[in-house]
């Protein structure tokens, strides 16, 4: 196998109930893979399994050729959680400088990331005073600092205005062109068209793995949200 992420028969249980049902998936290197589906479909659980922070009931997850959670993967993965994981009492720049010291990057890299996530005007503002979307951008910035080989983003564009969403997706593709593998989750189906490849989930299982054009051809509809609904009506793969 040559996938940046290779998942085989992954099962996860929570509270005595199985929430991922034997999922198998390859995430191709150097591409933007979108993990899409409604809230509660299992996207975040799958992502936590990939970054090695989820207890699994069965199956295997390999990341960049190593078992998920291996210490050697830590400097090679950037991970943005749904809830911003930054310090509210520090400024934007102070947060990024702090995490930058942890991953071993300097002030120039910090300033570059501040610009990349659209927070140049807020660089000296305390995070607690920012909007929810701005706090999410600070969290995204921390995931980008080390120039990771694999960037895993859980709902990175929630609460962002359309212009910034467009700019971030352009940036994601720039990273992919430079060799970074991106796994990006969303419940907003209009973002599906921005991905190189789609993984559609529902109720802890995969509905489809395809490019946007393959999904349109398979379902016979142009709108990807309608294509998702068509798959649901058809009962999946």
Secondary structure per residue as TSV (DSSP state, phi and psi in degrees):
chain	resnum	aa	ss	phi	psi
A	1	X	-	360.0	148.6
A	2	X	-	-126.2	17.1
A	3	X	-	-73.8	147.4
A	4	X	S	-65.4	-33.8
A	5	X	E	-128.6	130.3
A	6	X	E	-126.7	118.7
A	7	X	E	-117.8	130.9
A	8	X	E	-130.9	119.9
A	9	X	E	50.7	43.7
A	10	X	E	-75.5	125.6
A	11	X	E	-123.1	135.9
A	12	X	E	-131.0	134.6
A	13	X	E	-115.7	146.1
A	14	X	E	-143.1	123.7
A	15	X	T	61.3	33.8
A	16	X	T	78.5	5.6
A	17	X	E	-120.1	135.7
A	18	X	E	-77.0	125.0
A	19	X	E	-110.1	-17.9
A	20	X	E	-124.9	128.8
A	21	X	E	-111.3	75.0
A	22	X	E	65.5	47.7
A	23	X	E	-75.6	132.6
A	24	X	E	-125.5	133.7
A	25	X	E	-162.5	142.0
A	26	X	E	-113.7	131.4
A	27	X	E	-103.0	117.6
A	28	X	-	-73.5	141.2
A	29	X	T	-71.0	149.1
A	30	X	T	66.6	27.5
A	31	X	S	-136.9	163.5
A	32	X	E	-98.3	109.1
A	33	X	E	-101.7	124.1
A	34	X	E	-94.4	128.9
A	35	X	E	-105.7	105.7
A	36	X	E	-123.2	152.5
A	37	X	-	158.1	166.0
A	38	X	-	-68.6	163.5
A	39	X	T	-56.4	136.6
A	40	X	T	88.0	5.5
A	41	X	S	-82.0	-13.2
A	42	X	S	110.5	6.4
A	43	X	H	-61.8	-50.1
A	44	X	H	-65.5	-36.2
A	45	X	H	-64.1	-41.3
A	46	X	H	-64.1	-42.2
A	47	X	H	-63.5	-43.9
A	48	X	H	-62.9	-32.6
A	49	X	H	-66.0	-38.5
A	50	X	H	-66.8	-41.9
A	51	X	H	-84.6	-2.7
A	52	X	T	85.5	24.5
A	53	X	-	-114.6	10.1
A	54	X	S	-112.1	128.9
A	55	X	-	-72.3	128.5
A	56	X	-	-111.8	151.4
A	57	X	S	-91.6	-18.9
A	58	X	E	-178.5	163.3
A	59	X	E	95.9	-178.2
A	60	X	E	-133.9	144.7
A	61	X	E	-131.6	118.8
A	62	X	E	-112.4	133.1
A	63	X	E	-127.1	119.9
A	64	X	T	51.9	37.3
A	65	X	T	84.4	4.5
A	66	X	E	-127.1	155.9
A	67	X	E	-60.4	138.2
A	68	X	T	-54.3	137.4
A	69	X	T	90.7	-3.8
A	70	X	-	-61.6	136.9
A	71	X	G	-54.8	-33.1
A	72	X	G	-65.7	-16.3
A	73	X	G	-83.2	-17.6
A	74	X	G	-55.9	-45.1
A	75	X	G	-77.4	-4.1
A	76	X	G	-105.0	-4.8
A	77	X	E	-121.0	135.1
A	78	X	E	-109.9	133.8
A	79	X	E	-134.0	123.9
A	80	X	E	-113.7	119.8
A	81	X	-	-81.9	167.7
A	82	X	S	-61.1	-44.6
A	83	X	S	-91.0	129.1
A	84	X	-	-53.8	124.1
A	85	X	-	-103.7	67.1
A	86	X	S	-135.1	168.2
A	87	X	-	-88.3	119.8
A	88	X	T	-70.8	-22.8
A	89	X	T	-93.6	4.3
A	90	X	S	-107.4	158.8
A	91	X	B	-75.7	171.1
A	92	X	H	-56.2	-51.0
A	93	X	H	-64.3	-40.1
A	94	X	H	-63.9	-40.4
A	95	X	H	-60.2	-50.7
A	96	X	H	-67.9	-34.9
A	97	X	H	-65.7	-39.3
A	98	X	H	-62.7	-52.3
A	99	X	H	-67.8	-29.5
A	100	X	H	-63.1	-38.5
A	101	X	H	-65.5	-35.5
A	102	X	H	-63.3	-41.3
A	103	X	H	-95.4	-0.1
A	104	X	T	83.0	33.7
A	105	X	-	-113.5	157.6
A	106	X	-	-97.7	-173.4
A	107	X	H	-63.8	-34.2
A	108	X	H	-63.5	-41.5
A	109	X	H	-65.6	-40.7
A	110	X	H	-58.6	-47.3
A	111	X	H	-64.4	-36.7
A	112	X	H	-63.2	-42.7
A	113	X	H	-69.6	-37.9
A	114	X	H	-55.3	-43.6
A	115	X	H	-67.2	-43.6
A	116	X	H	-60.1	-38.0
A	117	X	T	-93.0	10.8
A	118	X	T	72.3	35.0
A	119	X	-	-121.5	25.2
A	120	X	G	-59.5	-41.1
A	121	X	G	-71.4	-20.9
A	122	X	G	-106.1	11.0
A	123	X	T	-56.8	-30.9
A	124	X	T	-105.2	16.6
A	125	X	S	-93.2	138.6
A	126	X	B	-66.3	135.0
A	127	X	G	-58.5	-34.7
A	128	X	G	-60.4	-23.1
A	129	X	G	-92.2	-1.4
A	130	X	S	-84.0	162.2
A	131	X	-	-72.8	167.2
A	132	X	H	-59.2	-42.0
A	133	X	H	-64.9	-37.3
A	134	X	H	-68.5	-38.9
A	135	X	H	-63.2	-37.6
A	136	X	H	-62.3	-35.5
A	137	X	H	-69.2	-34.6
A	138	X	H	-62.4	-44.5
A	139	X	H	-62.0	-40.9
A	140	X	H	-61.0	-41.3
A	141	X	H	-58.3	-40.6
A	142	X	H	-63.9	-33.0
A	143	X	H	-72.9	-21.4
A	144	X	H	-91.8	-14.8
A	145	X	T	-56.5	-42.6
A	146	X	T	-87.6	8.6
A	147	X	-	55.3	58.1
A	148	X	-	-68.1	153.7
A	149	X	S	-72.9	-32.8
A	150	X	E	-127.1	124.9
A	151	X	E	-114.9	117.5
A	152	X	E	-112.3	117.5
A	153	X	E	-124.1	119.5
A	154	X	E	-100.0	103.4
A	155	X	S	55.7	56.2
A	156	X	T	-72.6	-17.7
A	157	X	T	-108.5	8.9
A	158	X	T	-61.9	130.5
A	159	X	T	80.9	4.1
A	160	X	-	-94.4	150.1
A	161	X	-	-73.6	158.1
A	162	X	H	-57.0	-36.6
A	163	X	H	-66.1	-44.9
A	164	X	H	-68.1	-38.2
A	165	X	H	-57.7	-44.9
A	166	X	H	-61.0	-45.2
A	167	X	H	-63.6	-39.7
A	168	X	H	-66.7	-40.7
A	169	X	H	-65.0	-36.5
A	170	X	H	-60.8	-42.0
A	171	X	H	-64.8	-40.2
A	172	X	H	-57.9	-42.1
A	173	X	H	-71.1	-32.0
A	174	X	H	-60.5	-43.8
A	175	X	H	-61.6	-43.5
A	176	X	H	-62.7	-40.4
A	177	X	H	-63.5	-27.2
A	178	X	T	-85.1	1.7
A	179	X	T	108.2	-5.2
A	180	X	-	-75.4	140.0
A	181	X	E	-94.9	130.5
A	182	X	E	-120.4	131.8
A	183	X	E	-118.8	113.1
A	184	X	E	-123.0	119.5
A	185	X	E	-94.8	150.7
A	186	X	E	-161.1	152.3
A	187	X	S	-107.0	5.5
A	188	X	-	-96.7	106.9
A	189	X	G	-68.2	-21.6
A	190	X	G	-71.0	-10.6
A	191	X	G	-82.1	-11.8
A	192	X	G	-60.5	-36.0
A	193	X	G	-66.0	-17.1
A	194	X	G	-85.1	-6.7
A	195	X	S	-94.8	150.8
A	196	X	S	-72.7	-34.9
A	197	X	E	-146.4	146.3
A	198	X	E	-118.6	139.0
A	199	X	E	-119.9	110.8
A	200	X	E	-100.9	128.8
A	201	X	E	-121.3	151.8
A	202	X	E	-156.4	129.2
A	203	X	T	53.2	41.7
A	204	X	T	79.1	10.2
A	205	X	E	-131.6	162.5
A	206	X	E	-86.5	130.8
A	207	X	E	-88.0	-38.7
A	208	X	E	-164.3	151.6
A	209	X	E	-130.8	112.5
A	210	X	E	-164.7	163.8
A	211	X	-	-75.5	162.7
A	212	X	H	-55.5	-42.8
A	213	X	H	-66.5	-39.1
A	214	X	H	-63.1	-37.5
A	215	X	H	-67.8	-40.8
A	216	X	H	-62.1	-44.5
A	217	X	H	-65.0	-40.1
A	218	X	H	-65.5	-38.3
A	219	X	H	-96.9	-17.0
A	220	X	T	77.8	18.0
A	221	X	-	-129.3	151.9
A	222	X	S	-87.5	-37.7
A	223	X	S	-78.0	129.8
A	224	X	H	-72.0	-28.2
A	225	X	H	-68.1	-36.5
A	226	X	H	-68.7	-34.3
A	227	X	H	-64.1	-39.9
A	228	X	H	-61.3	-45.6
A	229	X	H	-62.8	-36.9
A	230	X	H	-63.0	-40.9
A	231	X	H	-62.5	-41.3
A	232	X	H	-60.5	-44.8
A	233	X	H	-63.8	-33.8
A	234	X	H	-79.4	-10.3
A	235	X	T	84.1	24.3
A	236	X	-	87.3	-161.1
A	237	X	-	-57.0	360.0
